[in-house]
Amino acid sequence: TELFSVRQIRKMLFFSFFKTLVGKEVVVELKNDLSICGTLHSVDQYLNMKLLDISVTDPDRFPHMLSVKNCFIRGSVVRYVHLPSEHVDTQLLQDATRKEIAANKK
Amino acid sequence: LKMADEKEAPVALGTTVEEPLDLIRLSLDEKVYVKMRNDREIRGRLHAFDQHLNMVLAQAEETVTTVEMDEESFEQVYRQTKRTIPMVFVRGDCVILVSPPMRGS
């Protein structure tokens, strides 16, 4: 289990959000234009992610991942994460955002 | 349970705009225009963001602008590639600016 200070917990909106998507299929698009489809296994406070059973969405351009089953992606190299809209509660996200912004005021 | 390292300040979830992030908060559940690095732009409905400008957008249309040089005429050709993503997380370190959409929509 991880320990966080009170200050850290207030800045974890997307960490909490991605934890709700563990077990779901996502497509992570990296800053180098590589797109990786896989099941979200885990995420951490830096939004580093581990994906299982991955497939590259354009294997002709990126054949070097063909033998890779699972991967760890550093959060900082992510550009987008394509999300399954049916598993995203937009109302909850908006309410959580309002609280997070209010809580982070100096 | 007393939190030893912080004072509990009253939290106003209301409508005062004090900081730049409050301006973005006004756009929650509205369409926004996001200018990003590498000549990308996204228009979509804003559902979440944080202080890093990480965001979740719905019905997002991404526009990538590229410039090609015609070898014979030496003309610069601007090309725009668009695609729509139903629900997307955008990492904040790519974001340049966030604003209400500029075209009338």
Backbone of each chain as ProteinMPNN parsed JSONL, in Angstrom:
{"seq_chain_A": "TELFSVRQIRKMLFFSFFKTLVGKEVVVELKNDLSICGTLHSVDQYLNMKLLDISVTDPDRFPHMLSVKNCFIRGSVVRYVHLPSEHVDTQLLQDATRKEIAANKK", "coords_chain_A": {"N_chain_A": [[0.864, -1.201, 0.0], [0.327, 2.328, -0.569], [1.596, 5.392, 0.805], [0.392, 8.653, 1.213], [0.771, 12.19, 1.534], [-1.487, 14.639, 2.907], [-1.574, 16.812, 1.214], [-0.754, 15.652, -1.189], [-2.843, 13.916, -1.806], [-4.829, 15.609, -2.606], [-4.171, 16.175, -5.195], [-4.775, 14.243, -7.041], [-6.597, 13.574, -9.04], [-6.638, 12.42, -11.687], [-5.155, 10.112, -11.29], [-6.854, 8.679, -9.549], [-8.99, 8.478, -11.318], [-7.938, 6.898, -13.449], [-7.534, 4.56, -12.043], [-10.114, 3.583, -11.861], [-10.409, 2.547, -14.328], [-8.951, 0.27, -14.543], [-8.477, -2.95, -15.863], [-9.961, -2.465, -18.073], [-10.07, -1.982, -21.654], [-7.773, 0.052, -23.348], [-6.391, 2.567, -25.547], [-3.205, 3.666, -25.829], [-1.657, 6.489, -26.881], [1.469, 7.419, -27.871], [3.993, 10.024, -27.576], [5.746, 9.661, -29.633], [4.216, 8.898, -31.723], [3.498, 6.235, -31.744], [0.933, 3.873, -31.26], [-0.573, 2.041, -28.764], [-2.578, -0.653, -28.016], [-4.288, -2.092, -25.294], [-4.998, -3.945, -22.231], [-5.649, -2.188, -19.332], [-3.589, -2.592, -16.663], [-2.406, -1.521, -14.383], [-1.815, 1.619, -12.674], [0.04, 4.519, -11.662], [0.866, 7.27, -9.358], [2.206, 9.019, -10.999], [1.007, 8.627, -13.324], [2.205, 6.684, -14.824], [1.852, 3.667, -16.667], [0.798, 0.258, -16.805], [0.289, -2.058, -19.28], [-1.504, -4.922, -20.433], [-1.357, -7.771, -22.658], [-0.807, -6.571, -25.203], [-1.349, -4.843, -28.333], [-0.072, -3.436, -31.278], [-1.342, -0.698, -32.987], [-0.604, -0.164, -35.563], [1.015, -2.267, -37.066], [2.66, -2.5, -39.306], [4.191, -0.231, -39.482], [5.462, -0.295, -37.051], [6.982, -2.81, -36.313], [8.576, -3.819, -34.271], [7.41, -4.461, -31.872], [6.147, -6.853, -31.904], [6.575, -9.253, -30.476], [6.041, -8.611, -27.914], [4.214, -8.884, -24.933], [3.287, -7.662, -22.581], [3.53, -4.332, -21.24], [5.296, -1.581, -19.727], [4.6, 1.763, -19.44], [6.043, 4.883, -19.371], [4.702, 7.686, -17.768], [5.248, 10.252, -18.764], [5.696, 10.038, -21.498], [3.343, 9.802, -22.74], [0.868, 10.897, -25.039], [-1.923, 10.877, -25.704], [-4.723, 9.129, -24.175], [-6.936, 6.892, -25.385], [-10.206, 6.436, -24.437], [-12.705, 4.114, -23.182], [-15.866, 5.175, -23.758], [-18.169, 4.266, -22.537], [-17.449, 3.522, -20.013], [-16.883, 5.782, -18.654], [-17.736, 8.144, -16.34], [-19.067, 11.049, -16.833], [-20.3, 13.063, -15.393], [-19.499, 12.604, -12.782], [-16.77, 13.045, -13.113], [-16.727, 15.785, -13.713], [-17.71, 16.881, -11.309], [-15.706, 16.023, -9.566], [-13.559, 17.404, -10.623], [-14.244, 20.081, -10.101], [-14.078, 20.08, -7.324], [-11.38, 19.442, -6.999], [-10.026, 21.616, -8.165], [-10.914, 23.698, -6.545], [-9.871, 22.819, -4.106], [-7.182, 23.04, -4.596], [-6.567, 25.692, -4.629], [-4.51, 28.516, -3.939]], "CA_chain_A": [[0.0, 0.0, 0.0], [1.122, 3.546, -0.673], [1.244, 6.447, 1.745], [0.466, 9.974, 0.611], [0.445, 13.291, 2.43], [-2.784, 15.262, 2.618], [-1.375, 17.675, 0.052], [-0.668, 14.826, -2.398], [-4.137, 13.316, -2.127], [-5.65, 16.594, -3.281], [-3.754, 16.407, -6.569], [-4.744, 12.907, -7.642], [-7.835, 13.334, -9.771], [-6.504, 11.484, -12.793], [-4.71, 8.847, -10.707], [-8.076, 7.994, -9.127], [-9.775, 8.198, -12.513], [-7.403, 5.749, -14.173], [-7.74, 3.341, -11.25], [-11.443, 3.045, -12.173], [-10.37, 1.933, -15.653], [-8.14, -0.955, -14.518], [-9.241, -4.059, -16.387], [-10.62, -2.077, -19.315], [-9.161, -1.838, -22.782], [-7.509, 1.44, -23.733], [-5.336, 2.752, -26.535], [-2.301, 4.717, -25.387], [-0.918, 7.06, -28.001], [2.681, 8.019, -27.328], [4.461, 11.232, -28.248], [6.467, 9.298, -30.865], [3.166, 8.472, -32.657], [3.159, 4.821, -31.584], [-0.319, 3.653, -30.541], [-0.575, 0.707, -28.166], [-3.864, -1.066, -27.465], [-4.093, -3.135, -24.304], [-5.827, -3.886, -21.03], [-4.96, -1.441, -18.273], [-3.342, -3.452, -15.506], [-2.153, -0.7, -13.205], [-1.407, 3.003, -12.9], [0.557, 5.093, -10.415], [0.61, 8.695, -9.191], [2.803, 9.747, -12.122], [0.272, 8.152, -14.497], [2.858, 5.564, -15.485], [0.831, 2.638, -16.845], [1.179, -1.072, -17.272], [-0.747, -2.631, -20.138], [-1.351, -6.351, -20.704], [-1.846, -8.306, -23.937], [-0.84, -5.389, -26.058], [-1.193, -4.928, -29.78], [0.245, -2.142, -31.86], [-2.432, -0.484, -33.94], [-0.084, -0.063, -36.922], [2.19, -3.146, -36.98], [3.577, -2.366, -40.445], [5.146, 0.823, -39.166], [6.157, -0.55, -35.79], [7.01, -4.261, -36.112], [9.472, -4.286, -33.202], [6.708, -4.806, -30.643], [5.316, -8.024, -32.18], [6.708, -10.339, -29.507], [5.839, -8.079, -26.567], [2.847, -9.14, -24.442], [2.931, -6.652, -21.583], [4.519, -3.266, -21.235], [5.233, -0.474, -18.787], [4.737, 3.014, -20.177], [6.307, 6.045, -18.52], [3.623, 8.648, -17.965], [5.658, 11.463, -19.479], [5.767, 9.854, -22.957], [1.983, 9.658, -23.252], [0.196, 12.08, -25.579], [-3.358, 10.68, -25.442], [-5.24, 7.795, -23.891], [-8.298, 6.757, -25.911], [-10.934, 5.807, -23.351], [-14.021, 3.562, -23.533], [-16.794, 6.169, -23.208], [-19.209, 3.652, -21.697], [-16.952, 3.353, -18.651], [-16.488, 7.077, -18.12], [-18.856, 8.877, -15.75], [-18.663, 12.426, -17.072], [-20.816, 13.912, -14.319], [-18.59, 12.396, -11.65], [-15.516, 13.709, -13.464], [-16.89, 17.235, -13.582], [-17.806, 17.214, -9.883], [-14.385, 15.818, -8.968], [-12.702, 18.499, -11.102], [-14.573, 21.306, -9.356], [-13.513, 19.946, -5.976], [-9.909, 19.439, -7.084], [-9.575, 22.979, -8.433], [-11.165, 24.48, -5.329], [-8.955, 22.366, -3.068], [-5.817, 23.4, -4.94], [-6.383, 27.142, -4.619], [-3.436, 28.91, -3.012]], "C_chain_A": [[0.89, 1.238, 0.0], [0.651, 4.564, 0.347], [1.388, 7.79, 1.053], [0.154, 11.026, 1.663], [-0.915, 13.854, 2.022], [-2.678, 16.101, 1.346], [-1.379, 16.852, -1.231], [-2.032, 14.278, -2.796], [-5.002, 14.299, -2.895], [-5.28, 16.745, -4.74], [-3.836, 15.114, -7.368], [-5.972, 12.57, -8.45], [-7.656, 12.266, -10.825], [-5.928, 10.143, -12.355], [-5.937, 8.04, -10.289], [-8.916, 7.594, -10.34], [-9.258, 6.968, -13.244], [-7.545, 4.463, -13.375], [-9.109, 2.742, -11.526], [-11.455, 2.34, -13.521], [-9.489, 0.69, -15.697], [-9.019, -2.12, -14.958], [-9.939, -3.741, -17.695], [-9.589, -1.912, -20.431], [-9.022, -0.374, -23.166], [-6.496, 1.436, -24.869], [-4.487, 3.92, -26.059], [-1.522, 5.202, -26.596], [0.268, 7.816, -27.428], [3.084, 9.248, -28.126], [5.267, 10.896, -29.508], [5.516, 8.687, -31.891], [2.858, 6.987, -32.606], [1.865, 4.71, -30.794], [-0.36, 2.211, -30.056], [-1.934, 0.433, -27.556], [-3.608, -2.156, -26.439], [-5.046, -2.977, -23.147], [-5.033, -3.189, -19.936], [-4.835, -2.323, -17.035], [-3.16, -2.616, -14.247], [-1.69, 0.691, -13.621], [-0.838, 3.518, -11.582], [0.36, 6.607, -10.402], [1.222, 9.54, -10.298], [2.08, 9.431, -13.429], [1.166, 7.304, -15.39], [1.808, 4.462, -15.576], [1.447, 1.316, -17.239], [0.007, -1.635, -18.048], [-0.446, -4.102, -20.389], [-1.906, -6.69, -22.083], [-1.931, -7.21, -24.982], [-0.801, -5.747, -27.537], [-0.926, -3.522, -30.284], [-0.759, -1.873, -32.965], [-1.93, -0.323, -35.368], [1.178, -0.924, -37.03], [3.141, -3.036, -38.17], [4.633, -1.313, -40.161], [5.989, 0.492, -37.953], [6.223, -2.048, -35.504], [7.791, -4.694, -34.893], [8.763, -4.624, -31.909], [5.959, -6.134, -30.791], [5.399, -9.099, -31.114], [6.417, -9.888, -28.082], [4.397, -8.299, -26.137], [2.383, -8.033, -23.501], [3.945, -5.535, -21.634], [4.235, -2.231, -20.157], [5.493, 0.8, -19.582], [4.955, 4.153, -19.2], [5.276, 7.126, -18.818], [4.0, 9.813, -18.852], [5.712, 11.288, -20.992], [4.381, 9.724, -23.583], [1.516, 10.982, -23.855], [-1.309, 11.984, -25.256], [-3.598, 9.278, -24.883], [-6.673, 7.783, -24.401], [-9.071, 5.903, -24.916], [-12.242, 5.202, -23.846], [-15.106, 4.436, -22.916], [-17.856, 5.556, -22.298], [-18.756, 3.469, -20.254], [-16.525, 4.663, -18.019], [-17.722, 7.812, -17.624], [-18.517, 10.366, -15.819], [-19.142, 13.356, -15.954], [-19.903, 13.83, -13.099], [-17.258, 13.105, -11.881], [-15.623, 15.217, -13.259], [-16.943, 17.648, -12.113], [-16.446, 17.086, -9.209], [-13.434, 16.932, -9.376], [-12.968, 19.768, -10.305], [-13.965, 21.249, -7.961], [-11.992, 20.06, -6.013], [-9.382, 20.855, -7.291], [-9.777, 23.838, -7.193], [-10.164, 24.118, -4.247], [-7.531, 22.817, -3.339], [-5.572, 24.899, -4.978], [-5.352, 27.518, -3.564], [-3.967, 29.789, -1.916]], "O_chain_A": [[2.023, 1.221, 0.483], [-0.524, 4.604, 0.712], [2.389, 8.044, 0.383], [-0.633, 10.783, 2.577], [-1.418, 13.578, 0.933], [-3.582, 16.096, 0.509], [-1.932, 17.28, -2.244], [-2.344, 14.184, -3.983], [-5.81, 13.899, -3.733], [-6.019, 17.395, -5.479], [-3.041, 14.91, -8.286], [-6.355, 11.404, -8.541], [-8.424, 11.305, -10.87], [-6.195, 9.128, -12.998], [-6.056, 6.863, -10.627], [-9.483, 6.502, -10.378], [-10.037, 6.092, -13.619], [-7.664, 3.386, -13.959], [-9.273, 1.525, -11.44], [-12.4, 1.615, -13.832], [-9.294, 0.11, -16.766], [-10.151, -2.269, -14.497], [-10.455, -4.64, -18.359], [-8.399, -1.726, -20.177], [-10.012, 0.347, -23.295], [-5.829, 0.432, -25.12], [-4.987, 5.034, -25.902], [-0.819, 4.433, -27.251], [0.11, 8.726, -26.615], [2.575, 9.483, -29.221], [5.451, 11.76, -30.365], [5.963, 8.029, -32.831], [2.015, 6.52, -33.373], [1.706, 5.375, -29.77], [-0.202, 1.276, -30.841], [-2.399, 1.176, -26.691], [-2.8, -3.053, -26.679], [-5.807, -2.012, -23.074], [-3.892, -3.554, -19.65], [-5.829, -2.741, -16.442], [-3.684, -2.949, -13.184], [-1.241, 0.913, -14.745], [-1.187, 3.02, -10.512], [-0.24, 7.166, -11.321], [0.791, 10.673, -10.513], [2.473, 9.896, -14.499], [0.919, 7.21, -16.592], [0.971, 4.325, -14.685], [2.475, 1.259, -17.914], [-1.119, -1.687, -17.554], [0.712, -4.491, -20.54], [-2.788, -6.009, -22.606], [-2.986, -6.959, -25.565], [-0.296, -6.797, -27.934], [-1.484, -2.547, -29.78], [-1.002, -2.744, -33.8], [-2.731, -0.342, -36.302], [2.287, -0.391, -37.08], [4.302, -3.433, -38.068], [5.798, -1.457, -40.532], [7.123, 0.958, -37.843], [5.593, -2.52, -34.557], [7.685, -5.855, -34.498], [9.405, -5.029, -30.94], [5.208, -6.51, -29.891], [4.414, -9.792, -30.859], [6.529, -10.677, -27.144], [3.465, -7.954, -26.863], [1.261, -7.535, -23.597], [5.093, -5.75, -22.024], [3.094, -2.036, -19.737], [6.483, 0.902, -20.306], [4.144, 4.366, -18.299], [5.01, 7.442, -19.978], [3.17, 10.313, -19.611], [5.768, 12.283, -21.716], [4.25, 9.557, -24.796], [1.73, 12.048, -23.278], [-1.885, 12.874, -24.63], [-2.796, 8.365, -25.083], [-7.52, 8.543, -23.932], [-8.658, 4.791, -24.586], [-12.833, 5.697, -24.806], [-15.267, 4.451, -21.696], [-18.382, 6.222, -21.406], [-19.585, 3.28, -19.364], [-15.881, 4.669, -16.97], [-18.646, 8.075, -18.393], [-17.78, 10.884, -14.981], [-18.462, 14.324, -15.614], [-19.579, 14.839, -12.471], [-16.689, 13.693, -10.961], [-14.723, 15.845, -12.701], [-16.315, 18.628, -11.711], [-16.068, 17.923, -8.389], [-12.599, 17.361, -8.58], [-12.035, 20.45, -9.882], [-13.41, 22.233, -7.472], [-11.392, 20.703, -5.152], [-8.401, 21.25, -6.662], [-8.9, 24.623, -6.832], [-9.66, 24.995, -3.546], [-6.745, 22.964, -2.403], [-4.474, 25.333, -5.325], [-5.305, 26.952, -2.472], [-3.209, 30.216, -1.045]]}, "seq_chain_B": "LKMADEKEAPVALGTTVEEPLDLIRLSLDEKVYVKMRNDREIRGRLHAFDQHLNMVLAQAEETVTTVEMDEESFEQVYRQTKRTIPMVFVRGDCVILVSPPMRGS", "coords_chain_B": {"N_chain_B": [[-10.507, 13.718, 13.431], [-7.46, 15.224, 13.329], [-5.707, 16.973, 10.86], [-2.392, 17.324, 10.754], [-0.58, 18.793, 9.183], [-1.805, 20.813, 7.693], [-3.862, 23.737, 7.437], [-7.378, 23.884, 7.589], [-8.938, 25.522, 5.17], [-11.797, 27.543, 4.342], [-13.752, 26.235, 1.727], [-14.694, 27.492, -1.294], [-16.912, 26.55, -3.604], [-17.844, 28.06, -5.55], [-18.573, 30.772, -7.804], [-16.532, 32.603, -8.153], [-13.91, 34.053, -10.029], [-10.612, 33.751, -9.791], [-8.054, 32.78, -10.361], [-6.102, 31.723, -13.243], [-6.837, 29.006, -13.714], [-9.427, 28.975, -12.814], [-10.789, 30.228, -14.843], [-10.77, 28.275, -16.79], [-12.28, 26.412, -15.481], [-14.82, 27.477, -15.763], [-15.485, 26.557, -18.237], [-16.188, 23.898, -17.998], [-18.007, 21.048, -19.022], [-18.582, 22.329, -21.342], [-17.968, 23.089, -24.817], [-14.587, 23.238, -25.827], [-11.602, 24.778, -27.138], [-8.452, 23.563, -27.789], [-5.126, 24.331, -28.02], [-2.254, 22.668, -29.05], [1.118, 21.329, -28.692], [3.352, 20.61, -31.471], [1.857, 21.425, -33.685], [-0.857, 20.732, -33.337], [-4.394, 20.655, -32.773], [-7.256, 20.534, -30.698], [-10.753, 20.136, -30.53], [-13.386, 19.861, -28.277], [-15.68, 18.477, -25.801], [-15.267, 19.533, -22.564], [-14.612, 17.605, -19.783], [-13.051, 17.079, -17.561], [-10.213, 18.363, -15.756], [-6.888, 19.121, -14.553], [-4.368, 20.758, -12.454], [-2.149, 20.516, -14.014], [-3.092, 20.749, -16.48], [-3.762, 18.336, -17.593], [-6.368, 16.577, -19.235], [-9.777, 15.443, -19.734], [-11.585, 14.899, -22.578], [-14.637, 14.821, -24.433], [-16.094, 13.569, -27.462], [-14.026, 14.488, -29.221], [-12.359, 16.377, -31.632], [-9.498, 16.107, -33.408], [-7.076, 18.101, -34.989], [-4.426, 17.931, -37.147], [-1.825, 19.802, -38.399], [0.155, 19.928, -41.241], [3.073, 20.792, -43.153], [3.913, 20.652, -46.457], [6.475, 20.692, -48.918], [6.395, 21.594, -52.227], [8.364, 20.201, -54.678], [8.849, 21.158, -57.22], [7.492, 23.618, -57.701], [8.214, 24.914, -55.444], [6.427, 25.618, -53.61], [4.682, 26.013, -50.544], [2.658, 23.646, -49.105], [-0.117, 23.514, -47.114], [-1.496, 21.105, -45.098], [-4.312, 19.631, -43.552], [-5.13, 17.2, -41.201], [-7.814, 15.46, -39.929], [-9.343, 13.831, -37.113], [-11.76, 12.022, -35.172], [-12.199, 11.432, -31.751], [-13.976, 9.552, -29.459], [-13.792, 9.636, -26.607], [-11.295, 11.008, -24.726], [-8.204, 11.117, -22.944], [-6.003, 13.727, -22.372], [-2.648, 14.479, -22.092], [-1.227, 16.903, -19.991], [1.258, 18.13, -20.518], [1.512, 18.608, -23.195], [-0.114, 20.684, -23.792], [-0.807, 23.937, -24.95], [-2.647, 26.163, -25.011], [-5.974, 26.813, -23.682], [-9.273, 27.455, -24.584], [-12.564, 28.977, -25.024], [-14.466, 27.776, -27.877], [-13.538, 29.053, -31.094], [-14.913, 29.314, -33.468], [-18.349, 29.882, -34.397], [-20.206, 27.887, -32.558]], "CA_chain_B": [[-9.118, 13.434, 13.085], [-6.873, 16.502, 12.948], [-4.613, 16.88, 9.895], [-1.402, 18.163, 11.411], [0.289, 19.641, 8.347], [-2.498, 21.822, 6.885], [-5.052, 24.367, 8.006], [-8.556, 23.696, 6.742], [-9.51, 26.802, 4.739], [-13.151, 27.346, 3.777], [-13.671, 25.977, 0.294], [-15.829, 28.058, -2.036], [-17.043, 25.889, -4.898], [-18.749, 28.962, -6.259], [-18.407, 31.317, -9.131], [-15.505, 33.646, -8.252], [-12.781, 33.746, -10.898], [-9.44, 34.41, -9.226], [-6.821, 32.315, -10.99], [-6.346, 31.233, -14.61], [-7.553, 27.722, -13.741], [-10.851, 29.235, -12.625], [-11.339, 30.547, -16.16], [-11.013, 27.005, -17.469], [-13.379, 25.757, -14.764], [-16.068, 27.974, -16.335], [-15.759, 25.823, -19.477], [-16.55, 22.496, -17.758], [-19.219, 20.621, -19.727], [-18.76, 23.141, -22.552], [-16.971, 22.818, -25.848], [-13.382, 24.059, -25.715], [-10.567, 24.676, -28.155], [-7.159, 23.349, -27.143], [-3.978, 24.373, -28.939], [-1.231, 21.798, -28.48], [2.413, 21.343, -29.364], [3.444, 19.843, -32.721], [0.838, 21.852, -34.66], [-2.114, 20.015, -33.159], [-5.465, 21.354, -32.064], [-8.392, 19.649, -30.399], [-12.003, 20.744, -30.062], [-14.201, 18.813, -27.671], [-16.403, 18.879, -24.593], [-14.371, 19.377, -21.428], [-15.241, 16.951, -18.634], [-12.178, 17.099, -16.389], [-8.851, 18.85, -15.944], [-6.206, 19.387, -13.287], [-3.472, 21.925, -12.508], [-1.145, 20.311, -15.07], [-3.857, 20.773, -17.717], [-4.264, 17.042, -18.053], [-7.8, 16.793, -19.47], [-10.597, 14.446, -20.415], [-12.499, 15.544, -23.524], [-15.549, 13.927, -25.144], [-16.361, 13.959, -28.854], [-12.89, 15.355, -29.508], [-11.869, 16.38, -33.002], [-8.102, 16.54, -33.438], [-6.608, 18.572, -36.286], [-2.972, 17.997, -37.25], [-1.464, 20.612, -39.57], [1.505, 19.648, -41.739], [3.479, 21.604, -44.311], [4.727, 19.946, -47.441], [7.085, 21.588, -49.894], [6.363, 21.078, -53.586], [9.756, 20.301, -55.144], [8.988, 21.893, -58.485], [7.073, 25.011, -57.584], [8.72, 25.408, -54.15], [5.265, 26.135, -52.893], [4.406, 25.307, -49.294], [1.265, 23.2, -49.075], [-0.591, 23.216, -45.765], [-2.494, 20.027, -45.096], [-4.883, 19.359, -42.231], [-5.694, 15.86, -41.025], [-8.703, 15.475, -38.768], [-9.974, 12.592, -36.69], [-12.6, 12.213, -33.995], [-12.017, 10.435, -30.695], [-15.178, 9.711, -28.625], [-13.463, 10.033, -25.235], [-9.836, 10.987, -24.723], [-7.378, 11.768, -21.923], [-4.909, 14.469, -22.986], [-1.625, 14.794, -21.078], [-1.105, 18.352, -19.923], [2.533, 18.727, -20.959], [1.421, 18.953, -24.623], [-1.097, 21.742, -23.977], [-0.339, 25.326, -25.0], [-3.709, 27.004, -24.481], [-7.35, 26.313, -23.638], [-10.157, 28.609, -24.725], [-13.838, 28.641, -25.648], [-14.234, 27.569, -29.304], [-13.478, 30.347, -31.773], [-15.975, 29.447, -34.473], [-19.66, 29.932, -33.76], [-20.778, 26.532, -32.491]], "C_chain_B": [[-8.486, 14.727, 12.586], [-5.726, 16.248, 11.977], [-3.516, 17.825, 10.364], [-0.71, 19.125, 10.457], [-0.478, 20.696, 7.554], [-3.641, 22.441, 7.672], [-6.2, 24.118, 7.063], [-9.122, 25.062, 6.387], [-10.91, 26.557, 4.201], [-13.06, 27.222, 2.266], [-14.898, 26.548, -0.391], [-15.892, 27.388, -3.395], [-17.779, 26.791, -5.865], [-18.2, 29.553, -7.522], [-17.309, 32.362, -9.226], [-14.357, 33.164, -9.129], [-11.577, 34.498, -10.36], [-8.178, 34.067, -9.997], [-7.142, 31.848, -12.409], [-7.111, 29.919, -14.655], [-9.052, 27.915, -13.506], [-11.525, 29.561, -13.949], [-11.666, 29.269, -16.918], [-12.179, 26.28, -16.81], [-14.728, 26.207, -15.309], [-16.465, 27.182, -17.576], [-16.09, 24.357, -19.256], [-17.91, 22.204, -18.372], [-19.542, 21.51, -20.923], [-17.727, 22.697, -23.573], [-15.786, 23.765, -25.639], [-12.493, 23.831, -26.919], [-9.241, 24.564, -27.431], [-6.071, 23.403, -28.199], [-2.865, 23.574, -28.279], [0.076, 21.93, -29.249], [2.367, 20.453, -30.601], [2.28, 20.14, -33.658], [-0.431, 21.018, -34.572], [-3.117, 20.899, -32.453], [-6.554, 20.328, -31.774], [-9.586, 20.516, -30.025], [-12.841, 19.618, -29.467], [-14.889, 19.349, -26.438], [-15.545, 18.535, -23.394], [-15.102, 18.75, -20.245], [-14.369, 16.967, -17.385], [-10.842, 17.733, -16.745], [-8.218, 19.009, -14.568], [-5.188, 20.518, -13.477], [-2.366, 21.753, -13.538], [-1.762, 20.507, -16.444], [-3.951, 19.406, -18.386], [-5.767, 17.223, -18.212], [-8.477, 15.517, -19.952], [-11.586, 15.208, -21.282], [-13.372, 14.487, -24.176], [-15.807, 14.489, -26.537], [-15.276, 14.925, -29.335], [-12.491, 15.231, -30.964], [-10.461, 16.943, -32.997], [-7.756, 16.962, -34.852], [-5.087, 18.644, -36.234], [-2.632, 18.753, -38.521], [-0.031, 20.297, -39.963], [1.786, 20.546, -42.942], [4.339, 20.749, -45.223], [5.263, 20.934, -48.448], [7.017, 20.918, -51.258], [7.744, 21.303, -54.211], [9.912, 21.113, -56.401], [8.646, 23.362, -58.327], [7.627, 25.689, -56.344], [7.628, 26.07, -53.337], [5.115, 25.349, -51.595], [2.927, 24.96, -49.237], [0.887, 22.843, -47.65], [-1.679, 22.156, -45.841], [-3.008, 19.813, -43.688], [-5.502, 17.976, -42.201], [-6.556, 15.891, -39.775], [-9.106, 14.055, -38.408], [-10.737, 12.865, -35.408], [-12.371, 11.075, -33.017], [-13.151, 10.607, -29.698], [-14.871, 10.171, -27.208], [-11.956, 9.915, -25.091], [-9.26, 11.694, -23.5], [-6.229, 12.44, -22.661], [-3.907, 14.818, -21.893], [-1.279, 16.281, -21.146], [0.184, 18.931, -20.482], [2.564, 19.027, -22.458], [0.592, 20.21, -24.856], [-0.43, 23.11, -23.966], [-1.414, 26.248, -24.448], [-5.077, 26.331, -24.556], [-8.26, 27.529, -23.715], [-11.535, 28.147, -25.182], [-13.64, 28.563, -27.156], [-14.358, 28.883, -30.064], [-14.546, 30.471, -32.836], [-17.313, 29.419, -33.763], [-20.286, 28.561, -33.703], [-21.467, 26.292, -31.173]], "O_chain_B": [[-8.899, 15.272, 11.562], [-4.867, 15.405, 12.237], [-3.721, 19.039, 10.362], [-0.284, 20.195, 10.892], [0.149, 21.429, 6.789], [-4.303, 21.773, 8.467], [-6.014, 24.14, 5.847], [-9.736, 25.703, 7.239], [-11.188, 25.485, 3.663], [-12.376, 28.006, 1.607], [-16.021, 26.134, -0.103], [-15.035, 27.621, -4.248], [-18.283, 26.33, -6.889], [-17.438, 28.903, -8.239], [-17.151, 32.97, -10.284], [-13.89, 32.032, -9.002], [-11.51, 35.723, -10.45], [-7.34, 34.929, -10.26], [-8.302, 31.606, -12.743], [-7.949, 29.725, -15.536], [-9.857, 27.099, -13.955], [-12.687, 29.217, -14.162], [-12.689, 29.177, -17.597], [-12.969, 25.617, -17.482], [-15.68, 25.428, -15.324], [-17.642, 27.135, -17.932], [-16.261, 23.623, -20.229], [-18.843, 23.0, -18.261], [-20.649, 21.453, -21.459], [-16.749, 22.024, -23.246], [-15.964, 24.939, -25.315], [-12.613, 22.83, -27.626], [-8.935, 25.376, -26.558], [-6.079, 22.627, -29.154], [-2.563, 23.768, -27.102], [0.135, 22.553, -30.308], [1.455, 19.641, -30.758], [1.773, 19.248, -34.338], [-1.012, 20.641, -35.59], [-2.764, 21.765, -31.653], [-6.738, 19.372, -32.526], [-9.451, 21.501, -29.299], [-12.989, 18.556, -30.07], [-14.719, 20.51, -26.066], [-15.139, 17.386, -23.22], [-16.093, 19.296, -19.761], [-14.883, 16.88, -16.27], [-10.39, 17.654, -17.888], [-8.91, 19.03, -13.55], [-5.151, 21.157, -14.529], [-1.709, 22.726, -13.906], [-1.066, 20.444, -17.457], [-4.19, 19.313, -19.59], [-6.389, 17.936, -17.425], [-7.832, 14.627, -20.506], [-12.332, 16.056, -20.792], [-12.91, 13.378, -24.447], [-15.749, 15.697, -26.766], [-15.567, 16.029, -29.793], [-12.306, 14.127, -31.476], [-10.242, 18.099, -32.634], [-8.097, 16.27, -35.811], [-4.521, 19.331, -35.383], [-3.094, 18.392, -39.603], [0.885, 20.382, -39.144], [0.878, 20.993, -43.641], [5.359, 20.198, -44.81], [4.59, 21.903, -48.797], [7.518, 19.808, -51.434], [8.235, 22.43, -54.27], [10.969, 21.697, -56.643], [9.396, 24.24, -58.754], [7.521, 26.907, -56.204], [7.869, 26.946, -52.506], [5.392, 24.151, -51.557], [2.06, 25.831, -49.309], [1.501, 21.965, -47.044], [-2.662, 22.308, -46.567], [-2.231, 19.812, -42.734], [-6.301, 17.622, -43.068], [-6.105, 16.291, -38.702], [-9.2, 13.185, -39.273], [-10.426, 13.791, -34.658], [-12.352, 9.905, -33.399], [-13.299, 11.69, -29.131], [-15.595, 11.0, -26.655], [-11.395, 8.841, -25.31], [-9.763, 12.734, -23.075], [-5.556, 11.81, -23.477], [-4.283, 15.394, -20.872], [-1.066, 16.836, -22.224], [0.215, 20.096, -20.879], [3.52, 19.626, -22.949], [0.577, 20.752, -25.961], [0.395, 23.411, -23.103], [-1.153, 27.029, -23.533], [-5.313, 25.426, -25.357], [-8.055, 28.515, -23.006], [-11.668, 27.03, -25.682], [-12.738, 29.214, -27.682], [-15.184, 29.728, -29.72], [-15.043, 31.566, -33.101], [-17.391, 28.965, -32.621], [-20.847, 28.102, -34.698], [-22.003, 25.208, -30.945]]}, "name": "protein", "num_of_chains": 2, "seq": "TELFSVRQIRKMLFFSFFKTLVGKEVVVELKNDLSICGTLHSVDQYLNMKLLDISVTDPDRFPHMLSVKNCFIRGSVVRYVHLPSEHVDTQLLQDATRKEIAANKKLKMADEKEAPVALGTTVEEPLDLIRLSLDEKVYVKMRNDREIRGRLHAFDQHLNMVLAQAEETVTTVEMDEESFEQVYRQTKRTIPMVFVRGDCVILVSPPMRGS"}
